[in-house]
Amino acid sequence: MKFSLSSHLLLLGAAVKYTTGQNENVLRKVHTGRRLQVLDEESCIAVVVEVQYSKDDLDSQESEASLACVMSNGFSYKVPFADDEYIRENFIEGEFTSGQTELILGGNVMFDVDTSEIMVPSAGQTQLRAVNTNRRKLVTTTGVKSLLVVRVIASNKSTTANENQLSDSIFGTNGDQVNLKSQFSACSNGMLTFNPAVGEGILNGVTQVTVRSSTNQGDARMNNEITANLNSAFGVSSPAQIADHIMYCLPKGTMKGIAYAYFNSYLSVFDDDWCTYPSVGLHELGHNLNLRHSGEVGDPYGDQSGMMGYSYAEDENPRMCFNAAKSWKLGWYSDRTRTLDKWNANVYSGELAGITANPGWATGPPMLLKLDVSSGDDFYLSYNNKESFNSGTKAGANEIRIVQDSNSGSTLQASLKVDQSWTSSKVFGGDSVIVSRYSGPDPSSAYVYVCIGACDQIDPPVSPPVPAPSPKSPAPSNCVDSQLKFLVNKRLRSCNWVKQNNTANRCSKNGGFAATHCPVACGQTVPRGCIDATKRFALQENGALKSCAWVAKTSTQKRCRISGVADTCPVTCKDF
């Protein structure tokens, strides 16, 4: 059943008995044995919460979705009447938005101290009404955000990782190569960065709190105790004032599942070491950013090509990003997208750049394709190239992934290798879409033919026969100075710098590496010949530091076409 925003009241019947008195805030026991207390506020923000379970523990999982009533001080209480059906019809598919919907409680509403669950008194009826509020906006998916990590010392256990270990595993502060911060930055091409929160009592983004509760009293009670301690320690009225996003790393065994997060909000909660694994962190903060799960038919977590499927107890892996639907919603690749529909542009034939391409190259081929259904759930395409920061993708490596997105999450439809095709059902105004993959000249990209309905080009392109390998070209004889700056004692220098002063010394120092970048400038003093440059150089388009080994490793033809690279790596690029 759905509830109107305007005036529909949810009337809740009697559930427990409680005593009345002049002081309604007095903690009291009633004959039910439950410890109840009156809420200090008459409204809260309704937030959808989803618990994630490990892939090996799916058989024992309970309902993953619940509704939390978050007070202005950050305390959170479960709303007992909000079952899966209510959440689906009113929040996932309905008109209410997690983190933007105010729940009007009225007076004398009580909560259970031990379970942090809102209770309904029997004396009179409590009215709950959901109304949209403009006080809160959707969480943004770009920019520099602060992230606070909370280590917890409970009465019987502590979070296993210490503060330094948590900071390193989440921010890479002590050399951890693959972490939450690095992977978000890489996948977004620097458009979204999570920096360690700062402040007194915070060490490299991590703070520590001590609570009186034990792990066997559950996460709901412990979370509110953590929140109270943070408010007191930092002199704030809510933890949301300390940082943009907050991770509670609870001692092992406090909670069910491995993690959960508040949709369109700031908080995520983890079971002990799961706090340190990058795939879990990206998954849960993805929920903070309003992303739902990536699945296959019959398995809501089944799309393992990206972070919104299953999570993994791995410290340095998997290095992967998000599927096409999630990437479109995040907006990081908006300059390299294309939309097709039946009525306007209904056909595309050409290159589909990989997910690790530079999204800032606006004139490049698209990285994402959207197939607009108009009156239904849209389809999205991406090329899941397995390299660089996507080298650990768990499924569909180097395949074109086609997903259909809905309010409840995305579902994989097909994963295409070269010369494979997929045809949708007739959801485009009575027509279907056909997607065919064919081979093309650049092995680092995919080539795709998409046709919705009737197209001028009836048949998709056919992959040409693979030619026999040509003999290797001889090393080039005419060398030029590189136009790309290169590292000298951790500073970027150019061949003009080499020529300006003390040229002989600069060309011969440290084995003469400068001469490999500037053979003409150094030709009179160190005749090294025409070879690949030996130091890392900065790409002109984005300043990224690369080497000739990087050029040779994969996608060599495409990389040699980058401005200045062929002159810098003449041996590697001699055939291109």
C-alpha positions, 0 to 999 in steps of 0.5 A, spaced: 500 500 500 502 507 498 501 513 502 500 520 500 504 525 501 499 530 502 494 527 508 494 520 509 496 518 516 498 511 518 494 509 525 498 504 529 494 500 534 496 498 541 503 494 542 505 495 549 503 498 555 507 503 559 506 508 565 505 515 565 507 521 569 509 528 570 516 527 567 515 523 560 523 523 559 524 518 565 526 511 564 522 506 566 520 499 566 513 496 565 510 489 566 512 487 559 519 487 561 522 492 556 525 498 558 522 504 554 523 512 554 520 517 551 523 520 544 525 528 545 523 530 538 517 529 534 520 528 527 526 525 524 529 523 517 527 517 514 532 513 511 533 506 508 538 501 510 540 495 507 544 489 510 550 486 506 551 479 507 557 475 505 556 470 499 558 464 503 552 466 508 546 468 504 542 462 506 542 465 513 540 472 511 534 475 514 530 481 510 536 486 508 532 492 508 529 496 514 527 503 515 531 508 520 528 514 524 534 518 524 534 524 529 537 531 529 542 528 534 544 522 529 541 517 534 537 512 529 531 508 531 528 502 527 521 503 524 518 496 526 512 497 521 516 498 515 517 491 512 520 490 505 513 491 502 512 498 505 519 500 503 519 497 496 512 501 495 513 507 498 521 508 497 524 504 492 518 504 487 514 510 490 514 517 491 518 518 498 526 519 498 531 516 503 534 521 507 529 527 504 523 524 507 521 527 514 517 522 519 512 526 523 512 522 530 508 527 535 508 527 542 509 521 547 512 516 542 517 511 546 523 507 544 526 501 546 532 502 550 535 495 548 533 494 541 533 502 539 526 500 536 520 505 536 514 503 540 507 505 540 503 506 546 496 503 548 494 509 551 491 513 545 494 512 538 500 515 535 500 518 528 506 518 523 506 522 517 511 522 511 512 529 508 517 531 503 522 536 506 527 540 502 532 541 508 536 535 505 538 534 498 541 528 495 548 526 496 553 529 491 557 524 487 563 529 485 568 533 489 572 532 495 569 529 501 571 528 508 571 521 511 571 519 518 573 512 521 571 510 528 574 504 531 570 502 537 572 499 544 566 495 547 566 492 554 568 485 551 571 486 545 575 491 540 575 492 533 581 488 531 585 493 526 588 499 530 588 506 528 594 506 524 591 499 520 584 502 519 587 509 516 592 505 511 587 500 509 582 506 507 586 512 505 593 508 504 596 513 509 602 508 510 603 505 503 597 501 502 596 501 494 589 499 493 584 502 498 577 506 498 580 512 497 585 510 491 579 506 488 574 512 488 579 517 485 581 512 480 574 510 477 572 517 477 578 520 474 579 524 480 572 527 480 571 524 487 576 524 493 575 521 500 580 525 504 581 523 511 577 527 516 581 532 520 580 535 527 583 534 535 582 527 537 583 524 529 589 521 527 589 520 519 582 520 519 581 515 524 578 516 531 577 511 537 571 511 542 569 507 548 562 504 549 559 501 555 555 496 551 558 489 549 557 486 542 552 481 544 547 487 546 547 488 538 549 494 533 543 498 534 544 500 541 552 500 540 551 505 534 547 510 538 552 510 544 558 511 539 554 517 536 553 520 543 560 519 545 562 523 538 557 528 539 560 529 546 567 529 544 567 533 538 562 538 541 557 537 536 550 536 535 550 530 530 556 526 527 554 529 520 557 535 523 564 532 523 565 529 516 561 528 510 561 521 511 562 516 517 564 509 517 563 505 524 567 499 525 564 495 530 568 489 534 566 482 531 560 479 532 556 485 534 552 485 528 548 481 523 551 481 516 558 484 514 556 491 513 550 496 511 549 503 509 544 509 510 541 511 503 542 518 501 546 519 507 552 519 511 553 513 515 556 506 514 557 500 519 561 494 518 563 488 522 570 488 524 575 487 519 570 488 513 571 495 514 578 494 511 577 491 505 576 496 499 570 492 495 566 493 502 567 500 503 566 502 495 559 498 496 557 501 502 559 508 500 556 507 494 549 506 497 551 513 501 551 516 494 544 513 492 547 506 488 543 500 489 545 493 487 548 490 481 545 483 480 543 478 475 536 474 474 535 471 480 541 474 484 541 481 486 548 481 487 550 477 481 553 482 477 560 481 479 563 486 474 563 492 479 563 494 486 555 494 487 555 486 486 558 482 492 564 484 496 570 480 498 574 479 504 581 481 500 585 487 502 589 489 495 583 486 490 579 486 487 581 493 483 574 494 479 569 500 478 562 500 477 557 497 471 554 502 466 548 503 469 551 505 476 557 509 472 551 513 468 548 515 475 555 517 478 556 522 472 563 521 472 563 520 464 558 525 462 562 528 457 563 521 453 556 518 453 551 517 448 543 516 448 539 512 443 532 511 442 527 509 437 524 516 435 531 520 434 538 517 434 536 509 434 543 507 431 550 507 433 556 503 430 563 504 432 568 504 438 566 504 445 571 506 449 573 502 455 571 504 462 579 506 464 579 511 458 580 518 460 573 521 461 575 528 460 577 527 453 570 529 450 572 528 443 573 521 444 568 515 442 563 514 448 564 510 454 557 509 456 551 508 451 544 509 454 538 505 450 532 510 452 526 505 453 521 512 454 516 508 458 520 503 462 527 501 465 532 503 460 538 499 458 546 501 459 552 499 455 559 499 457 566 496 455 569 492 461 576 492 459 580 489 464 586 493 465 589 498 470 584 500 476 579 495 473 584 489 472 581 485 478 574 485 475 571 479 477 566 477 471 565 479 464 573 481 463 574 485 456 566 484 454 561 489 453 556 489 459 549 490 458 544 492 464 537 494 465 536 499 470 530 500 475 529 503 482 531 497 485 537 495 482 540 493 475 540 486 472 545 484 467 542 482 460 548 480 456 556 480 456 558 480 449 565 477 446 567 479 439 562 476 434 556 475 439 549 479 439 543 480 443 536 482 442 532 485 447 524 483 448 520 488 444 520 494 450 521 500 445 514 501 443 513 494 440 520 494 437 527 490 440 534 493 440 539 489 437 546 489 440 552 486 436 560 486 437 565 486 432 572 487 431 576 493 430 582 496 429 584 498 436 584 492 441 584 496 447 577 498 445 570 494 443 566 495 437 559 495 437 553 496 433 546 498 436 540 498 432 533 500 435 527 498 431 528 499 423 535 502 421 538 504 415 544 499 416 540 493 416 546 488 418 551 489 423 558 489 421 562 483 420 569 482 423 574 482 418 579 476 417 585 477 422 591 479 418 597 475 418 602 478 423 607 483 419 614 483 420 617 487 425 620 494 422 627 496 424 628 501 429 627 508 427 633 512 424 631 519 425 630 521 432 627 527 435 627 530 442 621 528 446 616 534 447 614 531 454 617 533 460 620 527 464 622 526 472 629 529 474 630 528 482 622 528 483 621 534 478 619 535 471 624 537 466 624 538 459 629 538 453 629 545 453 632 545 460 637 540 458 639 545 453 639 551 457 645 550 462 651 545 463 648 540 457 654 535 458 653 534 465 645 533 465 646 529 459 651 524 462 649 524 469 646 518 472 647 513 466 645 518 461 638 517 462 636 525 460 639 523 453 634 518 452 629 523 452 633 528 448 637 525 443 638 531 439 640 536 445 645 531 447 647 528 441 654 532 441 656 529 448 652 523 449 651 519 442 646 514 445 642 513 439 634 513 438 632 508 444 626 508 448 626 514 454 628 511 460 624 515 465 617 516 467 614 522 463 608 526 464 602 526 459 600 532 456 592 531 456 592 530 464 599 530 467 599 523 469 606 520 469 607 514 465 613 510 462 615 506 455 613 500 459 606 502 460 606 504 453 608 497 451 604 493 456 597 493 453 593 498 448 600 499 445 597 502 438 592 507 442 597 509 447 602 511 441 597 515 438 597 520 445 600 526 443 608 526 444 608 518 446 611 516 439 617 521 439 618 519 447 618 511 446 620 510 438 622 503 439 616 501 442 612 505 437 616 504 431 610 500 428 605 505 429 
